[in-house]
Structures are given as C-alpha cells and as structure tokens.
Amino acid sequence: MSLDSDDGDHHDAPRVGGGLTTGEVARRLGVAPTTVRSWDRRYGLGPTAHTGGRHRRWTAVDVARLERMCALTATGLPPAEAARLALDEAGLQAPATQVGHVRSLLPAARGRSRAGTGLRLGDVRQECKGVARAALRLDAAALDALLSAAIEEHGLVAAWSEVIMPTLQAVGRKWETSGERYVEVEHFLSWHVSGVLRRHAPPVVADRPGATTLLACVPAENHTLPLEVLAAALAERGLPVRMFGGALPVESLVAAVRRTGPAAVGLWAQSRTTASRPLAQHVASLEWGVRGARRKPVVLTLGPGWAGQTVPGSRHPSGLAQALTAVESIALR
C-alpha cells in the first residue's frame, strides 16, 4: 500500500509530463493527500502550474514551499500563519529551472535521506523523513499509512531495521536532549508501531513440540517493541512463538518454560540495570521432556542491556536478522 493508492481521485492519474503527483508529494512530506489539497484550497499552497488538463503536478519550488509549511507547523505555529510565512519566503526564491528534473526530489524507495525534520536522522532511508514528520505532528492517519507502506514494500525485517528503528532512535535522542519535550512523540510513535506490527503479523503458528520460541522482557523491563517485531517475523517464517511481553516475573518465566518446553527463550533487556546474568543462566539450566530424553532451551540474550555480559551456553544476536537466523537454526535442528 502507498499513499498514492489511497488518493481516491483522478488528480493522481498516471503522469503525462514532469512533476510529482499529489500522492507522491504527500508521501514525501509524511502527510495525507487530503492535507496537501486542503493547504491548496485554504492557503494557496498549490502547484504553480497544471500539466495536461486537470492533472496536478508539483515542481521543486512547490515542494520546497510545502516542506517549509511542515517545518513551521511542527514548531506549533498555526497553519494559517505558517502558510503566510511559507508563501512570503517562496517569493524570494528563484523560479524552478526544469520541471522534468523534479523527480529527483523523490528518491527511489531504497534511496537515502538526510532529512530536515528537527530530528537527527543521519543517513537513512527516505521513508524515515515522512514517518518522523508524521510522528512530530501526531498525525495518526498519516503515520499508520506510512508504517504500513514501509512494511508492505520492504518486509518486516527491513522496515524495522531501516525505517522504524532509526526513527525511534532519533525521537529518543531528541527526548533525551530536550528535557520533558517530545515524550508524547515517543509514546505516540511506539503505540502506532505496535499496532501496525500486530495488523501485519501473520496468524499464530500452531505449537510444535521442541520448536517453540518463548519471548519475554526480563523483570523491570518494559521495552516490548523489539520482541513484537521478532515475534511477527518468526510467525512470518512459520515458526511457533509465545510472546509474554514486558516485565515478566522470574517465577512466571520459569513456570512458562517448564510448561511449554521451548527450543529457545529470548530475554530482552534494554538497560544494563535490568539485564541479569544469573537469570539467564538459570533459564538455560531448566530441563523439560521425558526422563532419559531431557532437553534444555537455548537462551538468546537480546537487546543492548546484555552488551559485555557473557552467559555460558547462550547466544547474543546483534540484531533482528541475526536473532531470526539463530532461532531458525535452533528450532529446525
């Protein structure tokens, strides 16, 4: 799914000339196409020229003006005032040279972007720019659409590693350096990522003895998103998984391992203060199965909290792709 496919009108029909369609512009900005059209109607921020009848085509100068509108509204400026400033500033700019070259404004899906969203995104995929802008504006509809499009286009693993996680990290850095500001943005983005992951996760795979993976956060740890995407990716590969979420008490974790007999147990720790080497060792020592054929789970210490801690008999995948590879090798042996 893309924002172009949700446009719902004839203005974004296949192009007959240069320029960007309204849907393409909306995707670049991280807003809904209806928002772009609303800014056109209310504030005169529409394209400077039409190409081919009623088809709307946006030039480089048009898009720059809308980007300025987004940047101003992200600071809390009312839309009408932001539009006035964007139009005033646009009047000082030189006209566009060749409309046919405007497609360079919209890199391919695999292109990179050093996006000016107020967040230090660095060298990331182009989609991060739209996701970051939608999150900063607390635009639920646009954020869901952009996250869904990233997952459907790139798959769960690439969307998480190259779009979602870099944006989450940028928001986290912004929060850490801005006092109490942007906490709402981090919570908002995390909530919508969780919702999109659930909607795109395949049906739960039936348990298979000795092949199930148990995923849980260690006690006092509530960062569940990395486990949620791992659970979805495992189900996508047809591997059974049981997800227990945040801050699972020790006694409950032990009981779950003994009751389910998992092949692997993934323990997530975001912080070194929550990562517990004795807990991982204890889980790795638990046995299950009939007498004479007892088995032990392989413990995967997941997350940055385990960095520098060596747990005998466990594995410490460095990322989502590595965790998937480790679970597959364990569950399918």
Secondary structure, 3 states (H helix, E strand, C coil): CCCCCCCCCHHHCCCCCCCECHHHHHHHHCCCHHHHHHHHHHHCCCCCCECCCCCECECHHHHHHHHHHHHHHHCCCCHHHHHHHHHHHHCCCCCCCCHHHHHHHCCCCCCEECCCCCCCCCCEECHHHHHHHHHHHCCHHHHHHHHHHHHHHHCHHHHHHHHHHHHHHHHHHHHHCCCCCCHHHHHHHHHHHHHHHHHHCCCCCCCCCCCCEEEEECCCCCCCHHHHHHHHHHHHCCCCEEECCCCCCHHHHHHHHHHHCCCEEEEECCCCCCCCHHHHHHHHHCCECCCCCCECCEEEEECHHHCCCCCCCCECCCCHHHHHHHHHHHHCC
